[in-house]
Amino acid sequence: MKEVLDFLKESRVFYVATIEGDQPRVRPFGAVCEFEGKIYLITANRKAVFAELTANPKLEISCMTPDGRWLRLAAEAVRDDRFAAKKAMLDANPDLRGMYHEDDGVMEVFYLTHAEASICSFTEAPINYRF
């Protein structure tokens, strides 16, 4: 899990794909953190991505680093409404404190479970992870 988390941080921007009905939706994310041994993402409950993940928690993430390696990650997102989880996200991403607060009624965090990830490149065999 640590290698995948580090890869997401190194890429700085990663793309999260969700489903709205029968239509895929993709959007950029940049904030991620580790809390209690899990990878966490953040969004707002006023955004479509929150409704999509609530209706269907399956997601995929993809990103690429400047050196030409890329990540493909399939997982399920589990909402965690605990103050401690939200605090961990904001502590790891302090720039978000201008937009969110742990108990603002808007901020939502999800952790990833049933995850399968591959880090790939054009020159090396994929490295696979499950967590």
GROMACS elastic network, one bead per residue, 0.5 to 0.9 nm:
[ bonds ]
;  ai    aj funct       b0    kb
    1     4     6  0.52532   500
    1     5     6  0.62149   500
    1     6     6  0.86025   500
    1    37     6  0.80904   500
    1    38     6  0.76649   500
    1    39     6  0.76858   500
    1   129     6  0.71672   500
    1   130     6  0.75757   500
    1   131     6  0.62368   500
    2     5     6  0.50367   500
    2     6     6  0.60014   500
    2     7     6  0.84568   500
    2    34     6  0.84479   500
    2    37     6  0.87322   500
    2    39     6  0.87021   500
    3     6     6  0.51115   500
    3     7     6  0.61019   500
    3     8     6  0.87153   500
    3   129     6  0.87174   500
    4     7     6  0.50070   500
    4     8     6  0.62807   500
    4     9     6  0.87015   500
    4    39     6  0.88110   500
    4    71     6  0.79155   500
    4    73     6  0.85851   500
    4   117     6  0.74303   500
    4   118     6  0.84970   500
    4   119     6  0.79147   500
    4   129     6  0.79781   500
    5     8     6  0.51796   500
    5     9     6  0.63284   500
    5    10     6  0.86272   500
    5    32     6  0.76997   500
    5    33     6  0.74660   500
    5    34     6  0.74510   500
    5    39     6  0.67013   500
    6     9     6  0.51046   500
    6    10     6  0.60520   500
    6    11     6  0.86236   500
    7    11     6  0.61425   500
    7    12     6  0.85994   500
    7    63     6  0.85455   500
    7    64     6  0.85527   500
    7    65     6  0.77491   500
    7    70     6  0.85998   500
    7    71     6  0.75461   500
    7   119     6  0.84197   500
    8    11     6  0.52699   500
    8    12     6  0.63475   500
    8    13     6  0.74386   500
    8    14     6  0.66569   500
    8    30     6  0.82598   500
    8    31     6  0.89179   500
    8    32     6  0.75112   500
    8    62     6  0.88775   500
    8    63     6  0.72146   500
    8    64     6  0.85952   500
    8    65     6  0.87274   500
    8    71     6  0.80777   500
    9    12     6  0.51015   500
    9    13     6  0.78950   500
    9    14     6  0.88009   500
    9    30     6  0.78766   500
    9    31     6  0.80340   500
    9    32     6  0.71540   500
    9    33     6  0.85908   500
   10    13     6  0.84922   500
   10    64     6  0.88356   500
   10    65     6  0.66317   500
   10    66     6  0.88723   500
   11    14     6  0.67774   500
   11    30     6  0.86928   500
   11    63     6  0.63901   500
   11    64     6  0.58146   500
   11    66     6  0.74340   500
   11    70     6  0.87617   500
   12    29     6  0.84228   500
   12    30     6  0.56540   500
   12    31     6  0.80396   500
   12    63     6  0.85999   500
   12    65     6  0.83013   500
   13    28     6  0.62938   500
   13    29     6  0.57234   500
   13    31     6  0.81908   500
   13    63     6  0.68635   500
   13    64     6  0.83865   500
   14    27     6  0.83391   500
   14    28     6  0.56222   500
   14    29     6  0.53561   500
   14    30     6  0.61760   500
   14    31     6  0.89554   500
   14    61     6  0.66404   500
   14    62     6  0.58313   500
   14    64     6  0.76955   500
   15    26     6  0.63056   500
   15    27     6  0.54274   500
   15    29     6  0.59579   500
   15    30     6  0.85640   500
   15    60     6  0.81297   500
   15    61     6  0.54062   500
   15    62     6  0.53046   500
   15    63     6  0.62022   500
   16    25     6  0.80749   500
   16    26     6  0.54500   500
   16    27     6  0.55465   500
   16    28     6  0.63083   500
   16    29     6  0.68085   500
   16    59     6  0.67828   500
   16    60     6  0.57886   500
   16    62     6  0.68245   500
   17    24     6  0.65886   500
   17    25     6  0.54055   500
   17    27     6  0.67271   500
   17    58     6  0.87804   500
   17    59     6  0.55309   500
   17    60     6  0.50753   500
   17    61     6  0.61617   500
   17    62     6  0.83361   500
   18    23     6  0.85413   500
   18    24     6  0.57643   500
   18    25     6  0.52055   500
   18    26     6  0.64402   500
   18    27     6  0.87781   500
   18    49     6  0.71713   500
   18    52     6  0.64419   500
   18    53     6  0.68322   500
   18    56     6  0.78804   500
   18    57     6  0.80062   500
   18    58     6  0.68090   500
   18    59     6  0.50144   500
   18    60     6  0.69190   500
   19    22     6  0.64859   500
   19    23     6  0.57068   500
   19    25     6  0.58211   500
   19    26     6  0.87214   500
   19    49     6  0.87960   500
   19    52     6  0.61327   500
   19    53     6  0.78486   500
   19    55     6  0.87028   500
   19    56     6  0.69647   500
   19    57     6  0.88164   500
   19    58     6  0.79111   500
   19    59     6  0.77063   500
   20    23     6  0.52037   500
   20    24     6  0.61850   500
   20    25     6  0.67609   500
   20    48     6  0.86562   500
   20    49     6  0.86947   500
   20    51     6  0.85535   500
   20    52     6  0.56925   500
   20    53     6  0.88859   500
   20    55     6  0.83499   500
   20    56     6  0.82898   500
   21    24     6  0.81111   500
   21    52     6  0.84575   500
   25    49     6  0.83081   500
   25    52     6  0.89279   500
   26    61     6  0.89618   500
   27    49     6  0.85808   500
   29    32     6  0.83277   500
   29    41     6  0.83709   500
   29    42     6  0.85449   500
   29    43     6  0.89051   500
   30    41     6  0.88187   500
   31    40     6  0.85894   500
   31    41     6  0.64484   500
   31    42     6  0.67261   500
   31    89     6  0.80076   500
   31    92     6  0.84196   500
   31    93     6  0.64589   500
   31    96     6  0.84286   500
   32    39     6  0.69515   500
   32    40     6  0.56329   500
   32    41     6  0.50725   500
   32    42     6  0.71865   500
   32    89     6  0.70923   500
   32    92     6  0.77980   500
   32    93     6  0.76596   500
   33    38     6  0.82047   500
   33    39     6  0.57996   500
   33    40     6  0.52505   500
   33    41     6  0.69401   500
   33    88     6  0.74072   500
   33    89     6  0.57665   500
   33    90     6  0.88556   500
   33    92     6  0.61087   500
   33    93     6  0.78335   500
   34    37     6  0.61484   500
   34    38     6  0.54237   500
   34    40     6  0.60007   500
   34    88     6  0.78698   500
   34    89     6  0.79148   500
   34    92     6  0.83928   500
   34   111     6  0.88568   500
   35    38     6  0.53995   500
   35    39     6  0.66355   500
   35    40     6  0.69248   500
   35    84     6  0.89315   500
   35    85     6  0.67031   500
   35    88     6  0.64974   500
   35    89     6  0.79191   500
   35   111     6  0.85707   500
   36    39     6  0.85960   500
   36    85     6  0.86160   500
   38   111     6  0.61547   500
   38   112     6  0.66372   500
   38   113     6  0.78510   500
   38   131     6  0.85551   500
   39   110     6  0.83344   500
   39   111     6  0.54465   500
   39   112     6  0.57058   500
   39   113     6  0.84427   500
   40    77     6  0.87460   500
   40    85     6  0.83652   500
   40    89     6  0.73126   500
   40   109     6  0.64862   500
   40   110     6  0.54447   500
   40   112     6  0.64463   500
   41    77     6  0.86755   500
   41    89     6  0.78099   500
   41   108     6  0.84553   500
   41   109     6  0.55900   500
   41   110     6  0.53437   500
   41   111     6  0.63353   500
   41   112     6  0.80894   500
   42    86     6  0.83681   500
   42    89     6  0.73956   500
   42   107     6  0.72073   500
   42   108     6  0.57548   500
   42   110     6  0.64609   500
   42   111     6  0.89615   500
   43    46     6  0.85754   500
   43    47     6  0.73070   500
   43    49     6  0.75554   500
   43    50     6  0.67359   500
   43   106     6  0.84260   500
   43   107     6  0.61828   500
   43   108     6  0.53764   500
   43   109     6  0.64135   500
   43   110     6  0.83538   500
   44    47     6  0.55954   500
   44    48     6  0.88041   500
   44    49     6  0.82973   500
   44    50     6  0.66540   500
   44   100     6  0.85278   500
   44   105     6  0.89336   500
   44   106     6  0.52843   500
   44   108     6  0.54577   500
   44   109     6  0.83423   500
   45    48     6  0.79436   500
   45    49     6  0.82132   500
   45    50     6  0.53809   500
   45    51     6  0.73493   500
   45   105     6  0.82175   500
   45   106     6  0.54013   500
   45   107     6  0.64594   500
   45   108     6  0.61744   500
   46    49     6  0.86093   500
   46    50     6  0.71412   500
   46    51     6  0.81383   500
   46   106     6  0.69649   500
   46   107     6  0.89642   500
   47    50     6  0.55884   500
   47    51     6  0.70331   500
   47    52     6  0.89980   500
   48    51     6  0.51681   500
   48    52     6  0.61275   500
   48    53     6  0.86385   500
   49    53     6  0.60569   500
   49    54     6  0.84073   500
   50    53     6  0.52519   500
   50    54     6  0.60517   500
   50    55     6  0.85974   500
   50   108     6  0.79870   500
   51    54     6  0.50485   500
   51    55     6  0.61310   500
   51    56     6  0.84929   500
   52    55     6  0.51899   500
   52    56     6  0.59479   500
   52    57     6  0.74124   500
   53    58     6  0.69848   500
   53    59     6  0.76818   500
   53    76     6  0.86380   500
   53    77     6  0.68333   500
   53    78     6  0.84903   500
   53    79     6  0.87611   500
   54    57     6  0.59364   500
   54    77     6  0.85447   500
   54    78     6  0.85766   500
   54    79     6  0.80486   500
   56    59     6  0.82491   500
   56    76     6  0.85546   500
   56    77     6  0.87406   500
   57    75     6  0.82141   500
   57    76     6  0.50977   500
   57    78     6  0.69568   500
   58    74     6  0.75085   500
   58    75     6  0.59087   500
   58    77     6  0.64090   500
   59    73     6  0.82902   500
   59    74     6  0.59403   500
   59    75     6  0.56409   500
   59    76     6  0.59710   500
   59    77     6  0.70896   500
   60    72     6  0.72358   500
   60    73     6  0.54482   500
   60    75     6  0.63520   500
   60    76     6  0.84916   500
   61    71     6  0.76024   500
   61    72     6  0.58748   500
   61    74     6  0.64946   500
   61    75     6  0.84036   500
   62    70     6  0.71566   500
   62    71     6  0.53425   500
   62    73     6  0.63863   500
   62    74     6  0.89899   500
   63    69     6  0.85873   500
   63    70     6  0.55895   500
   63    71     6  0.54105   500
   63    72     6  0.71721   500
   64    67     6  0.81443   500
   64    68     6  0.64147   500
   64    69     6  0.56564   500
   64    71     6  0.63494   500
   65    68     6  0.56525   500
   65    69     6  0.55516   500
   65    70     6  0.63056   500
   65    71     6  0.86738   500
   66    69     6  0.74942   500
   68   120     6  0.88030   500
   68   121     6  0.64515   500
   68   122     6  0.77603   500
   69   119     6  0.68711   500
   69   120     6  0.55739   500
   69   122     6  0.75873   500
   70   118     6  0.81712   500
   70   119     6  0.56800   500
   70   120     6  0.53060   500
   70   121     6  0.63691   500
   71   117     6  0.69643   500
   71   118     6  0.56873   500
   71   120     6  0.63152   500
   71   121     6  0.89915   500
   72   116     6  0.82963   500
   72   117     6  0.55302   500
   72   118     6  0.53557   500
   72   119     6  0.66570   500
   72   120     6  0.81141   500
   73   115     6  0.68273   500
   73   116     6  0.57386   500
   73   118     6  0.65417   500
   73   119     6  0.87176   500
   74   114     6  0.80592   500
   74   115     6  0.56030   500
   74   116     6  0.53814   500
   74   117     6  0.63465   500
   75   112     6  0.59089   500
   75   113     6  0.57607   500
   75   114     6  0.53732   500
   75   116     6  0.64335   500
   75   117     6  0.84391   500
   76   111     6  0.81355   500
   76   112     6  0.55716   500
   76   113     6  0.52784   500
   76   114     6  0.60730   500
   76   115     6  0.68977   500
   77   110     6  0.55480   500
   77   111     6  0.55296   500
   77   113     6  0.64113   500
   77   114     6  0.88807   500
   78   109     6  0.83505   500
   78   110     6  0.50526   500
   78   111     6  0.52857   500
   78   112     6  0.63668   500
   78   113     6  0.72001   500
   79   108     6  0.72912   500
   79   109     6  0.59585   500
   79   111     6  0.66001   500
   80    83     6  0.87420   500
   80    85     6  0.68712   500
   80    86     6  0.81810   500
   80   108     6  0.74669   500
   80   109     6  0.57619   500
   80   110     6  0.56009   500
   80   111     6  0.70632   500
   81    84     6  0.86499   500
   81    85     6  0.72813   500
   81    86     6  0.73926   500
   81   107     6  0.89499   500
   81   108     6  0.67726   500
   81   109     6  0.68761   500
   81   110     6  0.84075   500
   82    85     6  0.54338   500
   82    86     6  0.65750   500
   82    87     6  0.87171   500
   82   102     6  0.88355   500
   82   109     6  0.88298   500
   83    86     6  0.51767   500
   83    87     6  0.60322   500
   83    88     6  0.85937   500
   83   102     6  0.59746   500
   83   103     6  0.71290   500
   84    88     6  0.61119   500
   84    89     6  0.87015   500
   84   102     6  0.83374   500
   85    88     6  0.51280   500
   85    89     6  0.64208   500
   85    90     6  0.88427   500
   85   102     6  0.87138   500
   85   109     6  0.72384   500
   85   110     6  0.89336   500
   86    89     6  0.51612   500
   86    90     6  0.63367   500
   86    91     6  0.85572   500
   86   101     6  0.81512   500
   86   102     6  0.53933   500
   86   103     6  0.84512   500
   86   107     6  0.76898   500
   86   108     6  0.73661   500
   86   109     6  0.63233   500
   87    90     6  0.51432   500
   87    91     6  0.59113   500
   87    92     6  0.84551   500
   87   101     6  0.82261   500
   87   102     6  0.59166   500
   88    91     6  0.50747   500
   88    92     6  0.61048   500
   88    93     6  0.85221   500
   89    92     6  0.52088   500
   89    93     6  0.60947   500
   89    94     6  0.83031   500
   89    96     6  0.88192   500
   89   109     6  0.77943   500
   90    94     6  0.52960   500
   90    95     6  0.78690   500
   90    96     6  0.62703   500
   90    97     6  0.63335   500
   90   100     6  0.80499   500
   90   101     6  0.78526   500
   90   102     6  0.78246   500
   91    94     6  0.54405   500
   91    96     6  0.89869   500
   91    97     6  0.86223   500
   93    96     6  0.58688   500
   93    97     6  0.78336   500
   94    97     6  0.55150   500
   94    98     6  0.82446   500
   95    98     6  0.63842   500
   95    99     6  0.81556   500
   96    99     6  0.53183   500
   96   100     6  0.60174   500
   96   101     6  0.84182   500
   97   100     6  0.50950   500
   97   101     6  0.61179   500
   97   102     6  0.89481   500
   98   101     6  0.80920   500
   99   107     6  0.87872   500
  100   103     6  0.84590   500
  100   104     6  0.67095   500
  100   106     6  0.73633   500
  100   107     6  0.59381   500
  101   104     6  0.51677   500
  101   105     6  0.83691   500
  101   106     6  0.82450   500
  101   107     6  0.68867   500
  102   105     6  0.79893   500
  102   106     6  0.87158   500
  102   107     6  0.67502   500
  102   108     6  0.87541   500
  103   106     6  0.78439   500
  103   107     6  0.75594   500
  104   107     6  0.64933   500
  105   108     6  0.83091   500
  112   115     6  0.65473   500
  112   131     6  0.85669   500
  113   116     6  0.89338   500
  113   131     6  0.66972   500
  114   130     6  0.73312   500
  114   131     6  0.61386   500
  115   129     6  0.78795   500
  115   130     6  0.55033   500
  115   131     6  0.52129   500
  116   128     6  0.73452   500
  116   129     6  0.57161   500
  116   131     6  0.67758   500
  117   127     6  0.82048   500
  117   128     6  0.56705   500
  117   129     6  0.50639   500
  117   130     6  0.64302   500
  117   131     6  0.86393   500
  118   126     6  0.60069   500
  118   127     6  0.54381   500
  118   129     6  0.62788   500
  119   125     6  0.87990   500
  119   126     6  0.55409   500
  119   127     6  0.52090   500
  119   128     6  0.65893   500
  119   129     6  0.84723   500
  120   123     6  0.85111   500
  120   124     6  0.70500   500
  120   125     6  0.67226   500
  120   127     6  0.65918   500
  120   128     6  0.87743   500
  121   124     6  0.55999   500
  121   125     6  0.71954   500
  121   126     6  0.69497   500
  122   125     6  0.81843   500
  124   127     6  0.87375   500
